[in-house]
């Protein structure tokens, strides 16, 4: 399998930082359907940091790939949450290092003075909840894009109201 490439250098790897809920919404959209593994998550309580290595679907390239008739792409990315004071959650077994998860979104519930709870919402009713001092999230692409195994972009059924 060949590496997919950034189109002749026209695109660059993503490196974004969120410091408020508007910024967080952008990162949340870009990490939707990212796939990770328990062994690639790291809680560093002394550094007040939670980090994940993800295989992110390149939503920003979806329309171009479709128009050009080329395969969709994924890229390895790190998602780092700084200022994390406490970590918890449900739906993941931390002792199962082989467990795979799909990240759906990032949600922030504000508390006092910019603090709050940042939740990483996972498919299958799972979540990772982080008590944070403030919104301080960084998304960084760390590999070249590669061809996604799926021939179609991820889809989510629309819930009827």
The 8 nearest C-alpha neighbors of each residue, nearest first, counted from 0:
[[1, 2, 146, 145, 3, 148, 147, 70],
 [2, 0, 3, 145, 146, 4, 144, 147],
 [3, 1, 145, 4, 146, 144, 0, 143],
 [2, 4, 145, 144, 146, 1, 72, 5],
 [5, 3, 6, 144, 2, 143, 145, 7],
 [4, 6, 8, 10, 7, 9, 11, 3],
 [5, 7, 8, 9, 4, 10, 3, 11],
 [8, 6, 9, 5, 4, 10, 11, 3],
 [7, 9, 6, 10, 5, 11, 4, 12],
 [10, 8, 7, 6, 5, 11, 4, 12],
 [11, 9, 8, 5, 6, 12, 7, 13],
 [10, 12, 13, 9, 8, 5, 14, 140],
 [13, 11, 140, 14, 10, 139, 141, 143],
 [12, 14, 140, 139, 15, 11, 138, 76],
 [15, 13, 139, 138, 140, 12, 16, 137],
 [16, 14, 138, 137, 13, 139, 17, 26],
 [15, 17, 137, 136, 138, 18, 14, 135],
 [18, 16, 22, 136, 23, 135, 19, 137],
 [17, 19, 134, 135, 22, 16, 136, 20],
 [20, 18, 22, 21, 134, 17, 23, 135],
 [19, 21, 23, 22, 24, 107, 18, 134],
 [20, 22, 24, 23, 19, 25, 17, 18],
 [23, 21, 17, 25, 24, 20, 19, 18],
 [22, 24, 20, 17, 26, 21, 25, 27],
 [25, 23, 27, 21, 22, 26, 20, 28],
 [26, 24, 28, 22, 23, 27, 29, 21],
 [25, 27, 29, 23, 28, 24, 30, 22],
 [26, 28, 24, 104, 105, 30, 25, 29],
 [29, 27, 25, 26, 31, 30, 24, 104],
 [28, 30, 26, 27, 31, 58, 25, 57],
 [31, 29, 33, 27, 28, 55, 32, 26],
 [30, 32, 103, 28, 33, 29, 104, 102],
 [33, 31, 102, 103, 101, 30, 34, 56],
 [34, 32, 55, 102, 30, 54, 31, 101],
 [35, 33, 101, 54, 53, 100, 102, 32],
 [36, 34, 53, 100, 99, 54, 101, 52],
 [35, 37, 99, 39, 38, 98, 100, 97],
 [38, 36, 96, 39, 40, 98, 97, 99],
 [37, 39, 96, 36, 40, 97, 98, 41],
 [40, 38, 37, 36, 52, 51, 41, 35],
 [41, 39, 51, 37, 38, 50, 52, 42],
 [40, 42, 50, 49, 43, 51, 39, 38],
 [43, 41, 49, 44, 48, 50, 40, 86],
 [42, 44, 48, 46, 45, 47, 49, 41],
 [43, 45, 47, 46, 42, 48, 84, 85],
 [46, 44, 47, 43, 48, 84, 42, 83],
 [45, 47, 48, 44, 43, 81, 82, 83],
 [48, 46, 83, 44, 82, 45, 84, 81],
 [47, 49, 81, 43, 46, 83, 80, 82],
 [50, 48, 42, 80, 41, 79, 43, 83],
 [49, 51, 79, 41, 78, 40, 80, 48],
 [52, 50, 40, 78, 77, 39, 53, 41],
 [51, 53, 77, 39, 76, 35, 40, 78],
 [54, 52, 35, 76, 75, 34, 55, 33],
 [55, 53, 75, 34, 33, 74, 73, 76],
 [54, 56, 33, 73, 74, 53, 30, 75],
 [55, 57, 73, 58, 33, 72, 32, 74],
 [58, 56, 73, 59, 60, 72, 55, 61],
 [57, 59, 61, 60, 56, 29, 62, 28],
 [58, 60, 57, 61, 29, 62, 63, 56],
 [61, 59, 58, 63, 57, 62, 64, 72],
 [62, 60, 58, 64, 63, 59, 65, 71],
 [61, 63, 65, 64, 60, 66, 59, 58],
 [64, 62, 66, 65, 60, 61, 67, 68],
 [65, 63, 69, 67, 61, 62, 66, 71],
 [64, 66, 68, 62, 63, 67, 61, 69],
 [67, 65, 63, 64, 68, 62, 69, 61],
 [68, 66, 64, 65, 69, 63, 62, 70],
 [69, 67, 65, 66, 64, 70, 63, 71],
 [68, 70, 64, 67, 65, 71, 66, 63],
 [71, 69, 146, 64, 72, 150, 68, 147],
 [70, 72, 147, 64, 146, 61, 69, 150],
 [73, 71, 146, 147, 145, 57, 144, 56],
 [72, 74, 56, 55, 57, 147, 145, 144],
 [75, 73, 144, 55, 54, 142, 145, 143],
 [76, 74, 54, 142, 53, 141, 140, 55],
 [77, 75, 140, 53, 141, 139, 52, 74],
 [76, 78, 52, 139, 51, 138, 53, 79],
 [77, 79, 138, 51, 50, 137, 76, 52],
 [80, 78, 50, 137, 136, 49, 77, 81],
 [81, 79, 136, 49, 48, 135, 50, 83],
 [82, 80, 48, 135, 83, 47, 79, 136],
 [81, 83, 47, 132, 131, 48, 84, 133],
 [84, 82, 131, 47, 48, 81, 130, 85],
 [83, 85, 130, 131, 47, 82, 44, 86],
 [84, 86, 130, 129, 83, 87, 131, 44],
 [87, 85, 129, 128, 130, 84, 88, 127],
 [88, 86, 128, 127, 129, 85, 89, 126],
 [87, 89, 127, 128, 126, 90, 86, 125],
 [88, 90, 125, 126, 91, 127, 87, 124],
 [89, 91, 125, 126, 124, 92, 88, 123],
 [92, 90, 89, 93, 125, 88, 98, 126],
 [91, 93, 95, 94, 90, 98, 89, 96],
 [94, 92, 95, 91, 37, 96, 98, 38],
 [93, 95, 92, 96, 37, 91, 97, 98],
 [96, 94, 92, 93, 97, 98, 37, 38],
 [95, 97, 38, 37, 98, 94, 93, 36],
 [98, 96, 95, 37, 36, 99, 38, 94],
 [99, 97, 95, 37, 96, 36, 100, 92],
 [100, 98, 36, 35, 97, 37, 101, 34],
 [101, 99, 35, 34, 36, 102, 121, 98],
 [102, 100, 34, 121, 122, 32, 33, 103],
 [101, 103, 121, 33, 32, 31, 104, 120],
 [102, 104, 31, 121, 32, 120, 122, 101],
 [105, 103, 27, 120, 31, 119, 102, 106],
 [104, 106, 119, 27, 118, 120, 107, 117],
 [107, 105, 118, 117, 104, 119, 108, 120],
 [106, 108, 117, 116, 109, 118, 105, 115],
 [109, 107, 116, 115, 117, 110, 106, 118],
 [110, 108, 115, 114, 107, 113, 116, 111],
 [109, 111, 115, 114, 113, 108, 112, 116],
 [110, 112, 114, 113, 109, 115, 132, 133],
 [111, 113, 114, 110, 133, 132, 109, 115],
 [114, 112, 133, 111, 110, 109, 115, 132],
 [115, 113, 132, 133, 110, 111, 112, 131],
 [116, 114, 110, 109, 108, 131, 130, 117],
 [115, 117, 130, 108, 129, 107, 131, 118],
 [116, 118, 107, 129, 106, 128, 130, 108],
 [119, 117, 128, 106, 127, 105, 120, 129],
 [118, 120, 105, 127, 126, 104, 121, 128],
 [119, 121, 126, 104, 103, 118, 102, 105],
 [122, 120, 102, 125, 126, 103, 101, 124],
 [121, 123, 101, 124, 125, 103, 102, 120],
 [122, 124, 125, 121, 90, 101, 100, 126],
 [125, 123, 122, 121, 90, 126, 120, 89],
 [126, 124, 90, 121, 89, 123, 122, 120],
 [127, 125, 120, 121, 88, 89, 119, 128],
 [126, 128, 88, 119, 118, 87, 89, 129],
 [129, 127, 118, 88, 87, 86, 117, 126],
 [130, 128, 86, 117, 116, 85, 131, 83],
 [129, 131, 116, 85, 84, 83, 115, 117],
 [132, 130, 83, 133, 82, 84, 115, 114],
 [131, 133, 114, 82, 83, 113, 115, 130],
 [132, 134, 114, 113, 131, 135, 82, 115],
 [133, 135, 18, 19, 136, 17, 131, 132],
 [134, 136, 18, 81, 17, 80, 133, 82],
 [137, 135, 80, 17, 16, 79, 134, 81],
 [136, 138, 16, 79, 15, 78, 17, 139],
 [139, 137, 78, 15, 14, 77, 16, 79],
 [138, 140, 14, 77, 76, 13, 141, 137],
 [141, 139, 76, 13, 12, 75, 142, 14],
 [140, 142, 76, 75, 139, 77, 143, 12],
 [143, 141, 75, 140, 74, 144, 76, 12],
 [142, 144, 74, 145, 4, 141, 2, 3],
 [145, 143, 74, 3, 73, 4, 72, 142],
 [146, 144, 3, 2, 72, 73, 74, 147],
 [145, 147, 72, 3, 71, 70, 73, 148],
 [148, 146, 72, 73, 149, 71, 145, 70],
 [149, 147, 150, 146, 71, 72, 70, 151],
 [148, 150, 151, 147, 152, 71, 153, 70],
 [149, 151, 148, 70, 152, 71, 147, 153],
 [152, 150, 149, 153, 71, 154, 70, 148],
 [151, 153, 154, 150, 149, 71, 61, 56],
 [154, 152, 151, 32, 155, 149, 56, 31],
 [155, 153, 152, 156, 151, 32, 157, 31],
 [154, 156, 157, 153, 158, 32, 152, 103],
 [155, 157, 158, 154, 159, 153, 160, 122],
 [156, 158, 155, 159, 160, 154, 153, 103],
 [159, 157, 156, 160, 155, 154, 122, 124],
 [158, 160, 157, 156, 155, 154, 124, 122],
 [159, 158, 157, 156, 155, 154, 124, 122]]
